[in-house]
Amino acid sequence: MRLLRYTALASWKCVGDDHACLCGGPRPKIGRRSLVPQADVKAPHRRLARRLGWATLFCLALAGLHAPAFAQDGPTGVHVDAVRAVPLAQTAPVIGRLIATRAGDVAARVAAPIDSYLVEVGDTIERGQTLVLLDDAVLAAQRDQAEAALAQARAELSSRRENLALAEQGLARLQGLQGSSAFSQARFDDQRQAAAIARADLAAARAAIDRAQADFALARIQAERTEVTAPYSGTVVHRYLEAGAYAQSGQPLVRLVSDAALEVEADVPARRLAGLAPGARVTFVLGETAGDNRTRPARVRAILPEENPNTRTRTVRFVPDFTADDIGLASGQSVTVHVPIGQARDVLSVHKDAIVRQGDQAVVYLYNDGKAAVRPVQLGIEIGGRFEVVDGLEAGTLTVVRGNERLRPGQPLRIEKRLDAQSANSNADAPNDGS
């Protein structure tokens, strides 16, 4: 760099070499040197200073926008949960299905033509609701006939009573004549025999009454059975006949399935039965489709004493613990049961809502002396609503499970709710699986 003063007309100063001017302006070309009037040399520097000043103010303003605001907003309210040990049992998945404990055909209990169907396929019905009406003309006439026969038997019984009373009256009169000349032994014997016959006729009339009453009750029941009702609440899934068809006694009319009482049934390999016993707790997944991976606990109700020789499996029935959110379930729906295959062990776990993904790294925010602290963690398998902690956390550490979306390290925190106290009471509802 050179410095040149020219004073012929005015003072000139070289402010750069052959390539650029120090002030950043264009270099005037006078021969091979860059000359500017000395009187104007400070103007470009003043413009540069003003530009730098505005740039500095703009940067400071941006820094102010991104500066932490929690100092003036106060502590942030969060929900926390403690890192704790939970039992973990190694499991194997077994495909199962939901089974309705109440499902079957509703049949006609008398033979009669079908008058009308009162339900359609898909209708939800209640116990005792009428499903089908059968033509009761013949059965109603038989009921009336039985009722008339009962009335006749009752009249016959009354007549037999009167005959017995007359025979006993004559016998008593003859007994009063014994010892007199008017007494006849033969007549007395005949009258005694007549009284015995009258008593037998009265007994037969009483038996006829009982038979007539039974016939009337049977006819009445048969007539009442022309109204086919639901034995339990459920949904109509099939209609076997239509109006006008003749239904035989015992012939199916509709099929009902009750979704109010569902069990889980699975064909478990015989070698996996060691970890199962009546009363044992397992977990199952309602569905494996996207957005439907609800995990629920279940209890072993029974292990059927019959093995399939082809698959070497035995049927196991489980009683599931559904929630109010489990709607739209169906008999035959596929589920996945996690069957324990090893001894349970305790592992550290963290609540799933405490996990924050930062790229490929999983981190959690901790509640540390009233301030937020971030900690990277290494996670293992999923255990229900929690994750196994392989590294990065210790038992008892409080993790933020709600309100951790926009936390920053060092931000003041205030605990609004602790979940570990509640979950500790329900933690043992079902054994966790680690399939």
C-alpha positions as a Python dict, from the first residue, in 0.01 Angstrom:
ca = {
    (1, 'M'): (0, 0, 0),
    (2, 'R'): (123, 345, -89),
    (3, 'L'): (50, 694, 33),
    (4, 'L'): (69, 985, -213),
    (5, 'R'): (-10, 1350, -167),
    (6, 'Y'): (-83, 1574, -464),
    (7, 'T'): (-106, 1946, -407),
    (8, 'A'): (-125, 2099, -752),
    (9, 'L'): (-490, 2185, -741),
    (10, 'A'): (-585, 2030, -407),
    (11, 'S'): (-450, 1779, -165),
    (12, 'W'): (-486, 1421, -292),
    (13, 'K'): (-423, 1100, -98),
    (14, 'C'): (-385, 746, -219),
    (15, 'V'): (-613, 526, -15),
    (16, 'G'): (-547, 195, -176),
    (17, 'D'): (-322, -4, -399),
    (18, 'D'): (-386, -107, -751),
    (19, 'H'): (-673, -339, -649),
    (20, 'A'): (-908, -165, -404),
    (21, 'C'): (-968, 138, -193),
    (22, 'L'): (-961, 101, 184),
    (23, 'C'): (-1283, 293, 218),
    (24, 'G'): (-1460, 38, 2),
    (25, 'G'): (-1551, 291, -270),
    (26, 'P'): (-1460, 276, -634),
    (27, 'R'): (-1102, 353, -713),
    (28, 'P'): (-1054, 656, -943),
    (29, 'K'): (-821, 576, -1216),
    (30, 'I'): (-549, 833, -1282),
    (31, 'G'): (-278, 651, -1454),
    (32, 'R'): (-206, 350, -1234),
    (33, 'R'): (-281, 513, -903),
    (34, 'S'): (-604, 555, -714),
    (35, 'L'): (-645, 915, -606),
    (36, 'V'): (-939, 1086, -433),
    (37, 'P'): (-963, 1446, -315),
    (38, 'Q'): (-831, 1475, 41),
    (39, 'A'): (-1126, 1692, 136),
    (40, 'D'): (-1370, 1399, 67),
    (41, 'V'): (-1167, 1110, 213),
    (42, 'K'): (-1361, 1102, 543),
    (43, 'A'): (-1707, 1086, 384),
    (44, 'P'): (-1699, 715, 286),
    (45, 'H'): (-1571, 624, 633),
    (46, 'R'): (-1856, 815, 795),
    (47, 'R'): (-2106, 630, 577),
    (48, 'L'): (-1942, 297, 669),
    (49, 'A'): (-1960, 383, 1039),
    (50, 'R'): (-2327, 469, 1012),
    (51, 'R'): (-2393, 138, 837),
    (52, 'L'): (-2205, -52, 1105),
    (53, 'G'): (-2398, 130, 1375),
    (54, 'W'): (-2736, 40, 1227),
    (55, 'A'): (-2624, -321, 1181),
    (56, 'T'): (-2516, -337, 1544),
    (57, 'L'): (-2850, -200, 1663),
    (58, 'F'): (-3035, -452, 1444),
    (59, 'C'): (-2836, -743, 1587),
    (60, 'L'): (-2900, -622, 1940),
    (61, 'A'): (-3271, -602, 1865),
    (62, 'L'): (-3274, -958, 1737),
    (63, 'A'): (-3085, -1072, 2042),
    (64, 'G'): (-3346, -901, 2258),
    (65, 'L'): (-3626, -1086, 2079),
    (66, 'H'): (-3462, -1420, 2144),
    (67, 'A'): (-3354, -1343, 2498),
    (68, 'P'): (-3505, -1566, 2769),
    (69, 'A'): (-3834, -1425, 2891),
    (70, 'F'): (-3884, -1660, 3184),
    (71, 'A'): (-3703, -1419, 3416),
    (72, 'Q'): (-3996, -1183, 3410),
    (73, 'D'): (-4277, -1442, 3347),
    (74, 'G'): (-4210, -1645, 3661),
    (75, 'P'): (-4174, -2025, 3701),
    (76, 'T'): (-4345, -2246, 3444),
    (77, 'G'): (-4600, -2495, 3578),
    (78, 'V'): (-4525, -2856, 3480),
    (79, 'H'): (-4633, -3213, 3557),
    (80, 'V'): (-4356, -3444, 3672),
    (81, 'D'): (-4307, -3817, 3717),
    (82, 'A'): (-4028, -4000, 3896),
    (83, 'V'): (-3799, -4252, 3732),
    (84, 'R'): (-3874, -4582, 3902),
    (85, 'A'): (-3824, -4956, 3873),
    (86, 'V'): (-4101, -5167, 3724),
    (87, 'P'): (-4123, -5544, 3671),
    (88, 'L'): (-4036, -5658, 3321),
    (89, 'A'): (-4110, -6004, 3192),
    (90, 'Q'): (-3981, -6130, 2861),
    (91, 'T'): (-4278, -6225, 2645),
    (92, 'A'): (-4363, -6383, 2314),
    (93, 'P'): (-4650, -6262, 2093),
    (94, 'V'): (-4936, -6504, 2027),
    (95, 'I'): (-5219, -6423, 1789),
    (96, 'G'): (-5558, -6442, 1956),
    (97, 'R'): (-5913, -6322, 1904),
    (98, 'L'): (-6202, -6170, 2090),
    (99, 'I'): (-6478, -6416, 2178),
    (100, 'A'): (-6832, -6324, 2279),
    (101, 'T'): (-6930, -6517, 2589),
    (102, 'R'): (-7294, -6481, 2482),
    (103, 'A'): (-7357, -6559, 2117),
    (104, 'G'): (-7589, -6803, 1948),
    (105, 'D'): (-7913, -6878, 1767),
    (106, 'V'): (-8255, -6793, 1903),
    (107, 'A'): (-8486, -7073, 1792),
    (108, 'A'): (-8861, -7122, 1772),
    (109, 'R'): (-8994, -7316, 2070),
    (110, 'V'): (-9317, -7417, 1902),
    (111, 'A'): (-9405, -7520, 1548),
    (112, 'A'): (-9604, -7245, 1378),
    (113, 'P'): (-9600, -7016, 1075),
    (114, 'I'): (-9396, -6695, 1107),
    (115, 'D'): (-9631, -6399, 1128),
    (116, 'S'): (-9368, -6117, 1132),
    (117, 'Y'): (-9009, -6023, 1213),
    (118, 'L'): (-8979, -5722, 1444),
    (119, 'V'): (-8600, -5677, 1412),
    (120, 'E'): (-8352, -5626, 1131),
    (121, 'V'): (-7992, -5735, 1097),
    (122, 'G'): (-7773, -5491, 1288),
    (123, 'D'): (-8038, -5391, 1541),
    (124, 'T'): (-7924, -5365, 1900),
    (125, 'I'): (-8182, -5522, 2128),
    (126, 'E'): (-8237, -5558, 2501),
    (127, 'R'): (-8314, -5869, 2700),
    (128, 'G'): (-8683, -5959, 2680),
    (129, 'Q'): (-8745, -5759, 2362),
    (130, 'T'): (-8973, -5931, 2106),
    (131, 'L'): (-8788, -6056, 1799),
    (132, 'V'): (-9038, -6265, 1602),
    (133, 'L'): (-9415, -6321, 1619),
    (134, 'L'): (-9552, -6663, 1518),
    (135, 'D'): (-9909, -6728, 1410),
    (136, 'D'): (-10091, -6832, 1730),
    (137, 'A'): (-10435, -6913, 1585),
    (138, 'V'): (-10408, -7290, 1624),
    (139, 'L'): (-10229, -7274, 1957),
    (140, 'A'): (-10477, -7022, 2093),
    (141, 'A'): (-10763, -7257, 1999),
    (142, 'Q'): (-10586, -7546, 2169),
    (143, 'R'): (-10545, -7330, 2477),
    (144, 'D'): (-10917, -7248, 2479),
    (145, 'Q'): (-10997, -7617, 2433),
    (146, 'A'): (-10779, -7708, 2730),
    (147, 'E'): (-10944, -7438, 2934),
    (148, 'A'): (-11288, -7581, 2852),
    (149, 'A'): (-11171, -7930, 2945),
    (150, 'L'): (-11056, -7795, 3276),
    (151, 'A'): (-11395, -7642, 3339),
    (152, 'Q'): (-11563, -7974, 3252),
    (153, 'A'): (-11335, -8160, 3491),
    (154, 'R'): (-11420, -7920, 3767),
    (155, 'A'): (-11790, -7976, 3706),
    (156, 'E'): (-11735, -8352, 3710),
    (157, 'L'): (-11555, -8319, 4040),
    (158, 'S'): (-11849, -8133, 4188),
    (159, 'S'): (-12087, -8406, 4069),
    (160, 'R'): (-11871, -8677, 4219),
    (161, 'R'): (-11870, -8497, 4550),
    (162, 'E'): (-12251, -8491, 4551),
    (163, 'N'): (-12270, -8861, 4467),
    (164, 'L'): (-12039, -8944, 4752),
    (165, 'A'): (-12241, -8733, 4991),
    (166, 'L'): (-12563, -8913, 4884),
    (167, 'A'): (-12405, -9256, 4925),
    (168, 'E'): (-12269, -9175, 5267),
    (169, 'Q'): (-12608, -9033, 5371),
    (170, 'G'): (-12786, -9358, 5274),
    (171, 'L'): (-12523, -9563, 5452),
    (172, 'A'): (-12569, -9359, 5768),
    (173, 'R'): (-12948, -9407, 5751),
    (174, 'L'): (-12913, -9784, 5727),
    (175, 'Q'): (-12666, -9788, 6012),
    (176, 'G'): (-12933, -9620, 6224),
    (177, 'L'): (-13173, -9909, 6158),
    (178, 'Q'): (-12940, -10176, 6289),
    (179, 'G'): (-13107, -10379, 6569),
    (180, 'S'): (-13460, -10313, 6435),
    (181, 'S'): (-13691, -10529, 6226),
    (182, 'A'): (-13655, -10284, 5934),
    (183, 'F'): (-13276, -10339, 5904),
    (184, 'S'): (-13156, -10536, 5601),
    (185, 'Q'): (-12801, -10658, 5601),
    (186, 'A'): (-12792, -10702, 5226),
    (187, 'R'): (-12914, -10349, 5163),
    (188, 'F'): (-12661, -10220, 5413),
    (189, 'D'): (-12378, -10400, 5233),
    (190, 'D'): (-12488, -10262, 4895),
    (191, 'Q'): (-12503, -9911, 5030),
    (192, 'R'): (-12159, -9941, 5183),
    (193, 'Q'): (-12025, -10060, 4850),
    (194, 'A'): (-12192, -9767, 4672),
    (195, 'A'): (-12025, -9522, 4911),
    (196, 'A'): (-11686, -9677, 4838),
    (197, 'I'): (-11746, -9645, 4463),
    (198, 'A'): (-11847, -9280, 4509),
    (199, 'R'): (-11525, -9212, 4694),
    (200, 'A'): (-11323, -9371, 4413),
    (201, 'D'): (-11511, -9165, 4153),
    (202, 'L'): (-11432, -8852, 4353),
    (203, 'A'): (-11061, -8938, 4355),
    (204, 'A'): (-11072, -8994, 3980),
    (205, 'A'): (-11242, -8659, 3932),
    (206, 'R'): (-10970, -8492, 4135),
    (207, 'A'): (-10704, -8659, 3916),
    (208, 'A'): (-10889, -8543, 3607),
    (209, 'I'): (-10879, -8192, 3745),
    (210, 'D'): (-10503, -8210, 3786),
    (211, 'R'): (-10463, -8343, 3432),
    (212, 'A'): (-10691, -8077, 3288),
    (213, 'Q'): (-10502, -7805, 3472),
    (214, 'A'): (-10171, -7935, 3335),
    (215, 'D'): (-10312, -7951, 2982),
    (216, 'F'): (-10438, -7597, 3011),
    (217, 'A'): (-10104, -7470, 3145),
    (218, 'L'): (-9920, -7646, 2859),
    (219, 'A'): (-10154, -7501, 2600),
    (220, 'R'): (-10117, -7157, 2751),
    (221, 'I'): (-9735, -7185, 2746),
    (222, 'Q'): (-9740, -7303, 2387),
    (223, 'A'): (-9955, -7008, 2288),
    (224, 'E'): (-9726, -6765, 2472),
    (225, 'R'): (-9421, -6907, 2295),
    (226, 'T'): (-9544, -6773, 1966),
    (227, 'E'): (-9382, -6448, 2082),
    (228, 'V'): (-9006, -6508, 2048),
    (229, 'T'): (-8806, -6278, 2279),
    (230, 'A'): (-8434, -6211, 2327),
    (231, 'P'): (-8275, -6417, 2607),
    (232, 'Y'): (-8001, -6154, 2652),
    (233, 'S'): (-7899, -5813, 2521),
    (234, 'G'): (-7702, -5807, 2199),
    (235, 'T'): (-7701, -5735, 1827),
    (236, 'V'): (-7890, -5922, 1556),
    (237, 'V'): (-7630, -6051, 1310),
    (238, 'H'): (-7846, -6290, 1102),
    (239, 'R'): (-8206, -6373, 1013),
    (240, 'Y'): (-8259, -6731, 903),
    (241, 'L'): (-8621, -6713, 780),
    (242, 'E'): (-8873, -6457, 668),
    (243, 'A'): (-9239, -6388, 735),
    (244, 'G'): (-9466, -6656, 594),
    (245, 'A'): (-9223, -6945, 642),
    (246, 'Y'): (-9319, -7234, 866),
    (247, 'A'): (-9086, -7266, 1162),
    (248, 'Q'): (-9040, -7604, 1322),
    (249, 'S'): (-8986, -7633, 1692),
    (250, 'G'): (-8614, -7578, 1759),
    (251, 'Q'): (-8545, -7418, 1421),
    (252, 'P'): (-8317, -7105, 1440),
    (253, 'L'): (-8487, -6775, 1366),
    (254, 'V'): (-8218, -6512, 1442),
    (255, 'R'): (-7859, -6508, 1562),
    (256, 'L'): (-7757, -6278, 1847),
    (257, 'V'): (-7409, -6167, 1953),
    (258, 'S'): (-7353, -5977, 2276),
    (259, 'D'): (-7052, -5743, 2273),
    (260, 'A'): (-7106, -5654, 2639),
    (261, 'A'): (-6913, -5961, 2757),
    (262, 'L'): (-6602, -6035, 2552),
    (263, 'E'): (-6311, -6261, 2636),
    (264, 'V'): (-5975, -6316, 2469),
    (265, 'E'): (-5902, -6662, 2332),
    (266, 'A'): (-5560, -6768, 2209),
    (267, 'D'): (-5404, -7094, 2098),
    (268, 'V'): (-5082, -7095, 2301),
    (269, 'P'): (-4797, -7335, 2217),
    (270, 'A'): (-4765, -7602, 2482),
    (271, 'R'): (-4404, -7503, 2554),
    (272, 'R'): (-4523, -7152, 2649),
    (273, 'L'): (-4775, -7266, 2910),
    (274, 'A'): (-4522, -7272, 3195),
    (275, 'G'): (-4569, -6900, 3255),
    (276, 'L'): (-4948, -6922, 3251),
    (277, 'A'): (-5182, -7030, 3526),
    (278, 'P'): (-5539, -6935, 3621),
    (279, 'G'): (-5523, -6584, 3764),
    (280, 'A'): (-5193, -6490, 3595),
    (281, 'R'): (-5178, -6139, 3446),
    (282, 'V'): (-5076, -6069, 3086),
    (283, 'T'): (-5114, -5788, 2834),
    (284, 'F'): (-5261, -5788, 2487),
    (285, 'V'): (-5276, -5543, 2197),
    (286, 'L'): (-5617, -5473, 2049),
    (287, 'G'): (-5486, -5394, 1703),
    (288, 'E'): (-5164, -5368, 1506),
    (289, 'T'): (-5291, -5119, 1248),
    (290, 'A'): (-5167, -4761, 1231),
    (291, 'G'): (-5313, -4559, 1513),
    (292, 'D'): (-5463, -4864, 1686),
    (293, 'N'): (-5205, -5017, 1917),
    (294, 'R'): (-5402, -5004, 2240),
    (295, 'T'): (-5248, -5226, 2508),
    (296, 'R'): (-5475, -5367, 2777),
    (297, 'P'): (-5424, -5602, 3073),
    (298, 'A'): (-5596, -5939, 3100),
    (299, 'R'): (-5625, -6228, 3346),
    (300, 'V'): (-5601, -6598, 3266),
    (301, 'R'): (-5943, -6754, 3334),
    (302, 'A'): (-5894, -7109, 3210),
    (303, 'I'): (-5655, -7335, 3020),
    (304, 'L'): (-5863, -7590, 2835),
    (305, 'P'): (-5748, -7950, 2893),
    (306, 'E'): (-5733, -8033, 2523),
    (307, 'E'): (-5432, -8007, 2293),
    (308, 'N'): (-5437, -7975, 1917),
    (309, 'P'): (-5221, -8263, 1789),
    (310, 'N'): (-5146, -8079, 1463),
    (311, 'T'): (-5029, -7746, 1606),
    (312, 'R'): (-4935, -7861, 1959),
    (313, 'T'): (-5129, -7572, 2107),
    (314, 'R'): (-5386, -7543, 2384),
    (315, 'T'): (-5670, -7294, 2402),
    (316, 'V'): (-5641, -7036, 2679),
    (317, 'R'): (-5920, -6799, 2779),
    (318, 'F'): (-5838, -6454, 2922),
    (319, 'V'): (-6067, -6202, 3093),
    (320, 'P'): (-5970, -5858, 2956),
    (321, 'D'): (-5984, -5524, 3139),
    (322, 'F'): (-6137, -5289, 2886),
    (323, 'T'): (-6179, -4915, 2933),
    (324, 'A'): (-6459, -4678, 2841),
    (325, 'D'): (-6262, -4581, 2527),
    (326, 'D'): (-6273, -4936, 2392),
    (327, 'I'): (-6577, -4907, 2169),
    (328, 'G'): (-6657, -5076, 1843),
    (329, 'L'): (-6509, -5413, 1947),
    (330, 'A'): (-6634, -5724, 1767),
    (331, 'S'): (-6636, -6096, 1828),
    (332, 'G'): (-6362, -6257, 1620),
    (333, 'Q'): (-6147, -5942, 1617),
    (334, 'S'): (-5777, -6024, 1606),
    (335, 'V'): (-5556, -5937, 1905),
    (336, 'T'): (-5197, -6006, 2002),
    (337, 'V'): (-5140, -6161, 2344),
    (338, 'H'): (-4797, -6123, 2506),
    (339, 'V'): (-4731, -6453, 2680),
    (340, 'P'): (-4452, -6452, 2943),
    (341, 'I'): (-4161, -6682, 2860),
    (342, 'G'): (-3917, -6599, 3142),
    (343, 'Q'): (-3881, -6478, 3496),
    (344, 'A'): (-3973, -6116, 3562),
    (345, 'R'): (-3699, -5867, 3649),
    (346, 'D'): (-3703, -5506, 3768),
    (347, 'V'): (-3578, -5234, 3532),
    (348, 'L'): (-3563, -4856, 3552),
    (349, 'S'): (-3835, -4688, 3352),
    (350, 'V'): (-3934, -4338, 3246),
    (351, 'H'): (-4277, -4209, 3148),
    (352, 'K'): (-4327, -4207, 2769),
    (353, 'D'): (-4444, -3842, 2776),
    (354, 'A'): (-4110, -3736, 2922),
    (355, 'I'): (-3926, -3834, 2604),
    (356, 'V'): (-3840, -3548, 2368),
    (357, 'R'): (-3689, -3640, 2033),
    (358, 'Q'): (-3412, -3418, 1903),
    (359, 'G'): (-3320, -3577, 1575),
    (360, 'D'): (-3196, -3928, 1650),
    (361, 'Q'): (-3127, -3842, 2014),
    (362, 'A'): (-3382, -3893, 2294),
    (363, 'V'): (-3361, -3642, 2580),
    (364, 'V'): (-3569, -3570, 2889),
    (365, 'Y'): (-3611, -3252, 3088),
    (366, 'L'): (-3552, -3288, 3461),
    (367, 'Y'): (-3686, -3091, 3753),
    (368, 'N'): (-3363, -3002, 3928),
    (369, 'D'): (-3389, -2770, 4231),
    (370, 'G'): (-3671, -2570, 4073),
    (371, 'K'): (-3506, -2538, 3733),
    (372, 'A'): (-3513, -2729, 3407),
    (373, 'A'): (-3217, -2944, 3312),
    (374, 'V'): (-3186, -3146, 2995),
    (375, 'R'): (-3041, -3498, 2995),
    (376, 'P'): (-2980, -3733, 2699),
    (377, 'V'): (-3098, -4088, 2765),
    (378, 'Q'): (-3061, -4429, 2611),
    (379, 'L'): (-3389, -4615, 2597),
    (380, 'G'): (-3471, -4982, 2583),
    (381, 'I'): (-3800, -5154, 2513),
    (382, 'E'): (-4147, -5012, 2566),
    (383, 'I'): (-4320, -5123, 2887),
    (384, 'G'): (-4682, -5026, 2862),
    (385, 'G'): (-4691, -4648, 2898),
    (386, 'R'): (-4322, -4628, 2990),
    (387, 'F'): (-3978, -4697, 2841),
    (388, 'E'): (-3691, -4893, 2985),
    (389, 'V'): (-3397, -4669, 3078),
    (390, 'V'): (-3067, -4823, 2971),
    (391, 'D'): (-2848, -4523, 3058),
    (392, 'G'): (-2875, -4157, 3157),
    (393, 'L'): (-3116, -4152, 3453),
    (394, 'E'): (-3128, -4266, 3813),
    (395, 'A'): (-3418, -4391, 4021),
    (396, 'G'): (-3614, -4111, 4185),
    (397, 'T'): (-3518, -3844, 3931),
    (398, 'L'): (-3813, -3618, 3854),
    (399, 'T'): (-3882, -3588, 3482),
    (400, 'V'): (-4113, -3337, 3319),
    (401, 'V'): (-4398, -3516, 3140),
    (402, 'R'): (-4621, -3220, 3060),
    (403, 'G'): (-4512, -2870, 2966),
    (404, 'N'): (-4176, -2990, 2834),
    (405, 'E'): (-4239, -2891, 2473),
    (406, 'R'): (-4075, -2546, 2497),
    (407, 'L'): (-3852, -2574, 2798),
    (408, 'R'): (-3496, -2441, 2801),
    (409, 'P'): (-3216, -2541, 3033),
    (410, 'G'): (-3214, -2326, 3345),
    (411, 'Q'): (-3576, -2218, 3310),
    (412, 'P'): (-3752, -2184, 3651),
    (413, 'L'): (-4018, -2452, 3709),
    (414, 'R'): (-4313, -2504, 3941),
    (415, 'I'): (-4463, -2851, 4002),
    (416, 'E'): (-4837, -2855, 3942),
    (417, 'K'): (-4891, -3231, 3956),
    (418, 'R'): (-4693, -3545, 4033),
    (419, 'L'): (-4795, -3856, 3841),
    (420, 'D'): (-4572, -4104, 4019),
    (421, 'A'): (-4790, -4105, 4333),
    (422, 'Q'): (-5097, -4203, 4129),
    (423, 'S'): (-4929, -4454, 3901),
    (424, 'A'): (-4763, -4629, 4194),
    (425, 'N'): (-5105, -4749, 4308),
    (426, 'S'): (-5202, -4892, 3969),
    (427, 'N'): (-4858, -5002, 3853),
    (428, 'A'): (-4917, -5365, 3948),
    (429, 'D'): (-5243, -5406, 3761),
    (430, 'A'): (-5073, -5618, 3499),
    (431, 'P'): (-4722, -5749, 3439),
    (432, 'N'): (-4530, -5545, 3185),
    (433, 'D'): (-4401, -5722, 2879),
    (434, 'G'): (-4083, -5685, 2689),
    (435, 'S'): (-4148, -5877, 2375),
}
